[in-house]
């Protein structure tokens, strides 16, 4: 199967075949093969954002992400001869797992080429679902070059992560389920990488409810679909926490669909993605990876845009490295002023450390880390420096503790918590 990009006219013709009826047919094929995940109200996120928020929990799929919907529809469309040849895919993780899981179920050999920097949790999960994993290069483009070579050498059939109408049909079933569960939604907010998810969902949603808004979300580092929608040249590069939507080359077919059906694309910052991941964890008690949290990040970025509206968010994946998640939690505590890291210049004499710890403890702060420095050249020979990280109930509580230390005559400077806790 060739991976040659279609011409504009070919892309437009293929885009026209993506219809509500074709998505409904896909939904019938997915019955009992993927989970019809819940779409539930999220009162605490509503309070946080000012919108009436409903969350579609695609992180509850077996593979932890929505991608298996489109992957399965594509695999089911293959002929017996194509199945016998085996399939190949390029993915940073979630598409890989979807292809691997359902190829294994159907008895199809799957080879997945992934960038070497893909999070280990996604690599190990893909192997666990039975696929052969090949790690090549630092980017999806480099991984694709190797996949092209393997496909040519072995005759593998391509399962594209987004620019395939069969894949879009599968992803569009999410909108069917959301509007069946919550028919009064005003707006759908959908993460955008290559565009397969939002293309399928927008076609289904607009056909069922023409008045509904469909808003896409990309990171500021990878604004490919935003550029296509606004006919502007953009640069897509950089390390992002939302690697699942870090796509340089968006789909040509998906572009045609998005231009016809999507109302707007919002760009979100990395810090806002971190805030959204943390909000899902602490307020909803659920796990979102960077891409999965992008919809909530859009509401946090432009609250006035969604105020008072009934908004459906797609939590499209929860496959995040636990170490990264824990780091995000600490960073958010620091941003909220609930974890405070300070450097204190002190005389080098007995009892000082105890006095500082007692001052913090008496004010109900909790010391979590202490580093005592005597050998720094910028510290007087008869002095010392203490780096102290403590927990506080609120930002004001933390400020009160720092002021109490200053009132005792200590020189106190604030430090970067993320650095001191690394």
C-alpha positions as CSV (number, residue, x, y, z in Angstrom):
1,X,0.0,0.0,0.0
2,X,1.5,3.3,-1.0
3,X,2.0,6.2,1.4
4,X,2.1,8.7,-1.5
5,X,0.1,11.8,-0.5
6,X,-3.1,12.4,-2.4
7,X,-3.5,15.4,-4.6
8,X,-5.8,18.2,-3.5
9,X,-8.6,16.9,-5.7
10,X,-8.1,13.4,-4.5
11,X,-8.1,14.5,-0.9
12,X,-11.3,16.4,-1.4
13,X,-12.9,13.4,-3.1
14,X,-11.9,11.1,-0.2
15,X,-13.1,13.6,2.4
16,X,-16.5,13.6,0.8
17,X,-16.9,9.9,1.5
18,X,-16.7,10.6,5.2
19,X,-20.4,10.8,6.1
20,X,-22.7,10.4,9.1
21,X,-23.9,7.1,7.6
22,X,-20.4,5.8,7.2
23,X,-19.6,6.7,10.8
24,X,-22.8,5.0,12.0
25,X,-21.7,1.8,10.1
26,X,-18.3,2.0,11.9
27,X,-20.2,2.2,15.2
28,X,-21.9,-1.1,14.5
29,X,-18.6,-2.7,13.7
30,X,-17.1,-1.4,17.0
31,X,-19.8,-2.9,19.2
32,X,-18.4,-5.3,21.7
33,X,-14.9,-4.6,20.4
34,X,-14.2,-1.3,22.0
35,X,-15.6,0.2,25.2
36,X,-18.5,2.7,24.9
37,X,-16.9,5.0,27.4
38,X,-19.0,7.3,29.7
39,X,-19.6,11.0,29.0
40,X,-20.3,12.5,32.4
41,X,-20.7,15.9,34.0
42,X,-17.7,17.3,35.8
43,X,-18.9,19.8,38.4
44,X,-15.5,20.6,39.8
45,X,-14.1,21.3,36.3
46,X,-17.2,23.4,35.7
47,X,-16.4,25.4,38.8
48,X,-12.8,25.8,37.7
49,X,-13.5,27.0,34.1
50,X,-16.9,28.7,34.3
51,X,-18.4,26.4,31.6
52,X,-20.7,23.5,32.2
53,X,-18.2,20.7,31.5
54,X,-18.9,17.1,30.4
55,X,-16.0,14.7,30.0
56,X,-15.7,11.7,27.6
57,X,-13.4,9.3,29.2
58,X,-11.5,7.7,26.4
59,X,-8.7,6.9,28.8
60,X,-10.8,4.0,29.9
61,X,-10.2,2.1,26.6
62,X,-8.1,-1.1,26.9
63,X,-5.2,0.7,25.4
64,X,-5.8,3.9,27.4
65,X,-6.7,6.0,24.4
66,X,-9.3,6.6,21.6
67,X,-6.9,5.5,18.8
68,X,-8.1,1.9,18.8
69,X,-11.4,2.9,17.3
70,X,-9.9,4.1,14.0
71,X,-7.3,1.4,14.0
72,X,-9.9,-1.4,14.3
73,X,-12.1,0.0,11.5
74,X,-9.0,0.2,9.2
75,X,-8.0,-3.4,10.1
76,X,-11.5,-4.7,9.5
77,X,-11.5,-3.0,6.0
78,X,-8.5,-5.1,4.8
79,X,-8.8,-8.0,2.5
80,X,-7.7,-11.5,3.4
81,X,-4.6,-11.0,1.2
82,X,-3.7,-7.7,2.9
83,X,-4.2,-9.3,6.4
84,X,-1.8,-12.1,5.5
85,X,0.9,-9.6,4.5
86,X,0.8,-7.9,7.9
87,X,0.5,-4.2,8.7
88,X,2.9,-1.4,9.6
89,X,2.3,1.9,11.4
90,X,4.3,4.9,12.7
91,X,3.3,6.3,16.0
92,X,4.5,8.0,19.2
93,X,2.4,5.6,21.2
94,X,-1.4,5.6,21.3
95,X,-2.0,4.7,17.6
96,X,0.7,2.1,18.0
97,X,-1.1,0.4,20.9
98,X,-4.5,0.5,19.1
99,X,-3.0,-1.2,16.0
100,X,-1.0,-3.7,18.1
101,X,-4.0,-4.7,20.3
102,X,-6.6,-5.2,17.6
103,X,-4.1,-6.7,15.1
104,X,-3.3,-9.3,17.7
105,X,-7.0,-9.9,18.3
106,X,-7.5,-10.4,14.5
107,X,-4.4,-12.6,14.0
108,X,-2.6,-10.0,11.9
109,X,1.2,-9.4,12.3
110,X,1.9,-5.8,13.3
111,X,5.1,-3.9,13.0
112,X,5.2,-0.5,14.7
113,X,8.0,2.1,14.1
114,X,8.4,4.6,16.9
115,X,10.8,7.5,17.6
116,X,13.5,6.5,20.0
117,X,12.3,9.2,22.5
118,X,8.8,7.8,22.8
119,X,7.8,7.5,26.5
120,X,8.8,4.0,27.7
121,X,5.3,3.4,29.1
122,X,4.0,3.5,25.5
123,X,6.8,1.4,24.1
124,X,6.3,-1.3,26.7
125,X,2.6,-1.3,26.3
126,X,2.8,-1.7,22.5
127,X,5.1,-4.6,22.9
128,X,2.8,-6.1,25.5
129,X,0.0,-6.1,22.9
130,X,2.0,-8.3,20.7
131,X,3.5,-6.0,18.1
132,X,7.1,-5.9,16.9
133,X,8.5,-2.5,17.9
134,X,11.2,-0.7,16.0
135,X,12.8,2.4,17.6
136,X,14.3,4.8,15.1
137,X,15.3,8.5,15.1
138,X,14.2,11.4,17.2
139,X,11.1,12.4,15.2
140,X,8.1,10.9,13.6
141,X,9.5,11.9,10.2
142,X,12.6,9.9,10.8
143,X,10.5,6.9,12.1
144,X,8.3,7.1,8.9
145,X,11.4,6.9,6.7
146,X,12.3,3.6,8.3
147,X,8.7,2.4,8.1
148,X,8.7,3.2,4.4
149,X,11.8,1.1,3.9
150,X,10.3,-1.8,5.9
151,X,7.0,-1.6,4.1
152,X,8.7,-1.7,0.7
153,X,11.0,-4.6,1.8
154,X,8.3,-6.8,3.3
155,X,5.0,-5.7,1.6
156,X,3.4,-4.5,4.8
157,X,0.1,-2.7,4.6
158,X,0.0,0.8,6.0
159,X,-2.3,1.8,8.8
160,X,-2.1,5.6,8.8
161,X,-2.6,7.2,12.2
162,X,-5.0,9.9,10.9
163,X,-5.1,10.6,7.1
164,X,-7.3,7.7,6.2
165,X,-11.1,7.8,5.9
166,X,-11.4,4.4,7.5
167,X,-9.6,5.7,10.6
168,X,-11.6,8.9,10.7
169,X,-14.9,6.9,10.6
170,X,-13.8,5.0,13.7
171,X,-12.8,8.2,15.5
172,X,-16.1,9.9,14.6
173,X,-18.0,7.3,16.7
174,X,-16.9,9.3,19.8
175,X,-19.2,12.2,18.7
176,X,-22.1,9.8,18.2
177,X,-21.7,8.5,21.8
178,X,-21.3,12.0,23.3
179,X,-24.4,13.4,21.7
180,X,-26.4,10.3,22.6
181,X,-25.4,10.7,26.2
182,X,-25.5,14.5,26.3
183,X,-27.7,15.8,23.5
184,X,-27.8,19.3,24.8
185,X,-24.0,20.0,24.3
186,X,-23.3,23.4,22.8
187,X,-19.6,22.8,22.0
188,X,-17.2,20.0,21.5
189,X,-13.5,20.7,22.2
190,X,-11.2,18.2,20.6
191,X,-7.4,17.7,20.6
192,X,-5.8,18.0,17.2
193,X,-2.6,16.2,16.0
194,X,-2.9,15.1,12.4
195,X,-6.6,15.8,12.4
196,X,-8.2,12.3,12.3
197,X,-10.1,12.6,15.6
198,X,-11.6,16.1,15.0
199,X,-12.4,15.3,11.3
200,X,-14.5,12.2,12.2
201,X,-16.1,13.9,15.2
202,X,-16.9,17.1,13.4
203,X,-18.6,15.4,10.5
204,X,-20.8,13.3,12.9
205,X,-21.6,16.1,15.2
206,X,-22.5,18.7,12.6
207,X,-24.7,16.2,10.8
208,X,-26.5,15.3,14.0
209,X,-26.7,18.9,15.4
210,X,-25.8,21.6,12.9
211,X,-25.8,24.3,15.6
212,X,-23.0,22.7,17.6
213,X,-19.6,24.3,17.7
214,X,-16.5,22.1,17.1
215,X,-13.3,23.6,18.5
216,X,-9.9,22.1,18.0
217,X,-6.9,22.4,20.3
218,X,-3.2,22.3,19.4
219,X,-0.1,23.3,21.3
220,X,1.7,26.6,20.5
221,X,4.7,24.4,19.5
222,X,2.7,22.4,16.9
223,X,0.1,24.6,15.3
224,X,-0.1,22.8,12.0
225,X,-3.9,22.6,11.6
226,X,-4.3,26.2,12.9
227,X,-1.9,27.3,10.1
228,X,-3.9,25.3,7.5
229,X,-7.2,26.8,8.7
230,X,-5.8,30.3,8.6
231,X,-3.7,29.8,5.4
232,X,-0.5,30.8,7.3
233,X,3.0,29.3,7.3
234,X,3.8,27.9,10.7
235,X,6.8,26.3,12.4
236,X,6.2,23.0,14.2
237,X,9.0,22.0,16.5
238,X,10.1,21.7,20.1
239,X,9.7,19.4,23.1
240,X,6.1,19.3,24.3
241,X,4.3,17.4,27.1
242,X,1.6,16.7,24.5
243,X,3.6,14.4,22.3
244,X,0.5,12.7,21.1
245,X,-0.5,15.8,19.1
246,X,3.0,16.9,18.2
247,X,2.5,16.5,14.5
248,X,4.5,18.3,11.9
249,X,2.7,17.0,8.8
250,X,-1.0,17.1,9.3
251,X,-3.3,15.1,7.0
252,X,-4.3,16.3,3.6
253,X,-7.7,14.6,3.7
254,X,-8.2,15.8,7.3
255,X,-7.4,19.4,6.2
256,X,-10.3,19.2,3.7
257,X,-12.7,18.0,6.4
258,X,-11.5,20.4,9.1
259,X,-11.8,23.5,6.8
260,X,-15.4,22.5,6.0
261,X,-16.6,21.6,9.5
262,X,-14.4,23.0,12.3
263,X,-15.3,26.4,13.7
264,X,-11.9,27.3,15.4
265,X,-8.5,26.1,16.5
266,X,-7.2,27.2,19.9
267,X,-3.5,27.1,20.7
268,X,-2.4,26.3,24.3
269,X,0.8,26.8,26.2
270,X,2.8,24.0,27.9
271,X,2.2,25.5,31.4
272,X,-1.6,25.4,30.8
273,X,-1.3,21.7,29.6
274,X,0.4,21.0,32.9
275,X,-2.4,22.8,34.8
276,X,-5.0,20.7,33.0
277,X,-3.3,17.4,33.6
278,X,-3.1,18.3,37.3
279,X,-6.8,19.3,37.4
280,X,-7.9,16.0,35.9
281,X,-5.8,14.2,38.5
282,X,-6.7,16.2,41.6
283,X,-10.3,17.3,40.8
284,X,-11.6,14.4,38.7
285,X,-9.3,11.6,40.1
286,X,-8.5,10.5,36.6
287,X,-5.3,10.4,34.5
288,X,-4.8,12.5,31.4
289,X,-1.7,12.6,29.2
290,X,-0.7,15.9,27.6
291,X,-2.8,15.4,24.5
292,X,-5.7,14.1,26.6
293,X,-5.7,17.3,28.7
294,X,-5.6,19.7,25.7
295,X,-9.4,20.3,25.6
296,X,-9.4,21.3,29.3
297,X,-6.3,23.5,28.6
298,X,-8.3,25.4,26.0
299,X,-11.0,26.2,28.5
300,X,-8.4,27.4,31.0
301,X,-6.7,29.5,28.3
302,X,-9.9,31.2,27.1
303,X,-12.5,30.9,29.9
304,X,-14.5,33.8,28.5
305,X,-14.9,32.0,25.2
306,X,-16.7,29.1,26.9
307,X,-18.4,30.7,29.9
308,X,-21.9,29.4,30.6
309,X,-21.8,26.9,27.6
310,X,-22.4,23.2,27.8
311,X,-19.0,21.9,26.7
312,X,-18.0,18.3,25.9
313,X,-14.3,17.5,26.4
314,X,-12.6,14.4,24.9
315,X,-10.1,13.1,27.4
316,X,-8.6,11.2,24.5
317,X,-5.7,9.4,26.3
318,X,-4.2,8.7,29.7
319,X,-0.9,7.1,28.8
320,X,1.5,9.4,30.7
321,X,4.8,8.3,32.3
322,X,4.2,8.2,36.1
323,X,7.4,10.0,36.8
324,X,6.4,12.9,34.5
325,X,3.0,13.0,36.2
326,X,4.5,13.2,39.7
327,X,6.8,16.1,38.4
328,X,3.8,17.9,37.1
329,X,2.0,17.6,40.4
330,X,5.0,19.1,42.3
331,X,5.3,21.9,39.7
332,X,1.6,22.8,40.1
333,X,1.8,22.8,43.9
334,X,4.7,25.2,43.5
335,X,2.7,27.4,41.1
336,X,-0.1,27.4,43.7
337,X,2.3,28.4,46.5
338,X,1.6,25.1,48.4
339,X,5.2,23.9,48.0
340,X,7.8,26.5,48.8
341,X,11.6,26.2,48.4
342,X,13.8,28.8,50.0
343,X,17.5,29.5,50.6
344,X,18.4,30.8,54.1
345,X,21.8,32.4,55.0
346,X,22.7,31.5,58.6
347,X,25.5,31.6,61.1
348,X,27.3,28.3,61.4
349,X,26.5,27.4,65.0
350,X,24.6,24.7,66.8
351,X,20.8,25.0,67.1
352,X,20.2,27.1,63.9
353,X,18.7,24.2,61.9
354,X,16.5,23.3,64.8
355,X,15.3,26.8,65.2
356,X,14.4,27.1,61.5
357,X,12.6,23.7,61.5
358,X,10.7,24.6,64.7
359,X,9.7,28.0,63.3
360,X,8.2,26.3,60.2
361,X,6.7,23.5,62.3
362,X,5.1,25.9,64.8
363,X,3.3,27.5,62.0
364,X,2.1,24.1,60.7
365,X,4.4,24.0,57.7
366,X,5.8,20.6,56.8
367,X,9.5,20.4,55.9
368,X,10.0,17.9,53.0
369,X,13.6,18.6,52.0
370,X,16.8,20.2,53.6
371,X,20.2,20.7,52.1
372,X,22.9,22.2,54.4
373,X,25.9,24.0,52.6
374,X,29.1,25.1,54.3
375,X,31.6,24.8,51.5
376,X,30.2,27.2,48.9
377,X,32.8,29.9,48.2
378,X,30.1,32.6,48.3
379,X,29.2,31.6,51.9
380,X,31.3,33.2,54.7
381,X,33.7,30.9,56.4
382,X,31.8,31.2,59.7
383,X,28.4,30.9,57.9
384,X,26.2,28.3,56.2
385,X,23.4,28.2,53.7
386,X,20.3,26.1,54.1
387,X,18.0,25.1,51.2
388,X,14.6,24.2,52.7
389,X,11.5,23.0,50.9
390,X,8.3,22.9,52.8
391,X,4.6,22.3,52.3
392,X,1.9,25.0,53.1
393,X,-1.8,24.9,53.2
394,X,-2.2,27.9,50.9
395,X,0.0,30.5,49.1
396,X,-0.6,33.0,51.9
397,X,0.3,30.4,54.5
398,X,3.6,29.9,52.8
399,X,4.2,33.7,52.7
400,X,3.4,33.9,56.4
401,X,6.0,31.2,57.2
402,X,8.7,33.0,55.2
403,X,7.9,36.3,56.9
404,X,8.2,34.5,60.3
405,X,11.7,33.4,59.4
406,X,12.6,36.9,58.3
407,X,11.2,38.3,61.5
408,X,13.7,36.1,63.3
409,X,16.5,37.8,61.4
410,X,17.1,35.2,58.7
411,X,17.9,36.3,55.1
412,X,15.4,34.3,53.0
413,X,15.4,33.9,49.1
414,X,13.0,31.9,47.0
415,X,14.2,29.1,44.8
416,X,12.8,27.1,41.9
417,X,10.9,24.2,43.5
418,X,11.1,22.0,40.4
419,X,14.9,22.3,40.4
420,X,15.3,21.6,44.1
421,X,13.0,18.6,44.0
422,X,14.6,17.0,40.9
